[in-house]
Amino acid sequence: MAGVKKCDPKCRDFTCNKRALRFRSSKAYCEWAQEACNSLNCTYAICRKRQLLDNGDCGLTIKRRTRDSRGPEDFAMDDDIIIRGKSFKKTKNRDFY
């Protein structure tokens, strides 16, 4: 995953839930914790686009892998469907094929 970037406080979609993020000499500083902002370990770090992942990566930089590994033949019903309740009372048959 070469294109994956870490979430950065300089991103325009990055916000602090406590509104304690300030920039001092081009470095992000958290006034709540009185130290440099660490978006990976901060519980108040959020993304406006909801793309902040648990490991600190930006979800907007991750490419999705889509592959249709299942064909229509994989969805053929081999097992019986067992019904209960009102449907059973109406049909009086438990197994459908």
C-alpha positions in Angstrom: 0.0 0.0 0.0 2.3 2.7 -1.2 -0.3 5.4 -1.6 -1.6 5.3 1.9 -1.0 8.4 4.0 -1.3 8.9 7.7 -3.9 11.3 8.9 -2.3 14.7 9.4 -3.6 17.6 11.6 -2.7 20.0 8.7 -5.5 18.3 6.6 -8.5 20.6 6.0 -10.9 17.9 7.1 -9.1 17.1 10.3 -10.7 18.6 13.5 -10.3 18.3 17.2 -13.5 17.4 19.1 -12.3 19.6 22.1 -11.5 22.5 19.7 -8.0 22.6 21.3 -5.9 22.3 18.1 -3.6 25.3 17.6 -0.7 25.8 15.2 2.5 27.1 16.6 5.3 27.7 14.1 3.7 25.4 11.6 3.4 22.5 14.1 0.1 21.2 15.5 -0.3 21.7 19.2 -3.0 20.4 21.5 -3.9 22.9 24.2 -6.0 20.3 26.0 -3.1 18.0 26.6 -0.4 20.7 26.5 1.7 18.8 24.0 2.2 18.3 20.3 -0.9 16.8 18.5 -0.7 13.1 18.0 -3.6 12.2 15.8 -2.9 8.4 16.1 -3.4 8.3 19.9 -5.8 11.2 20.4 -9.4 10.2 21.2 -10.6 13.6 20.2 -9.2 13.6 16.6 -12.0 13.3 14.0 -12.3 13.7 10.3 -15.1 15.7 8.8 -15.5 13.2 6.0 -15.4 10.3 8.4 -12.4 8.7 6.8 -10.0 8.5 9.8 -9.3 4.8 10.3 -8.3 3.2 13.6 -4.7 2.8 12.7 -4.3 6.5 11.9 -4.5 6.1 8.1 -6.6 8.4 5.9 -9.4 6.4 4.3 -9.4 8.8 1.2 -6.0 7.6 0.2 -6.7 3.9 0.2 -7.7 2.3 -3.0 -10.4 -0.4 -2.8 -10.0 -3.8 -4.3 -13.1 -5.0 -5.9 -13.3 -8.4 -7.4 -16.3 -10.5 -8.2 -15.1 -13.9 -6.9 -18.6 -15.4 -6.7 -20.6 -16.4 -9.8 -24.3 -17.1 -10.1 -23.6 -20.8 -9.6 -22.4 -20.2 -6.1 -25.8 -18.9 -5.1 -27.7 -22.1 -6.0 -29.7 -23.3 -3.0 -28.4 -26.7 -1.9 -29.8 -26.6 1.6 -33.4 -26.7 2.7 -35.0 -23.6 4.2 -36.8 -24.2 7.5 -39.6 -21.9 8.4 -41.3 -21.3 11.7 -44.1 -19.2 13.1 -47.0 -17.8 11.1 -45.6 -18.9 7.7 -45.5 -22.5 9.0 -49.1 -22.4 10.2 -50.2 -21.1 6.8 -48.3 -23.6 4.7 -48.2 -26.7 7.0 -44.9 -27.6 5.4 -41.6 -26.9 7.1 -39.2 -27.6 4.2 -39.0 -25.5 1.1 -36.7 -26.4 -1.8 
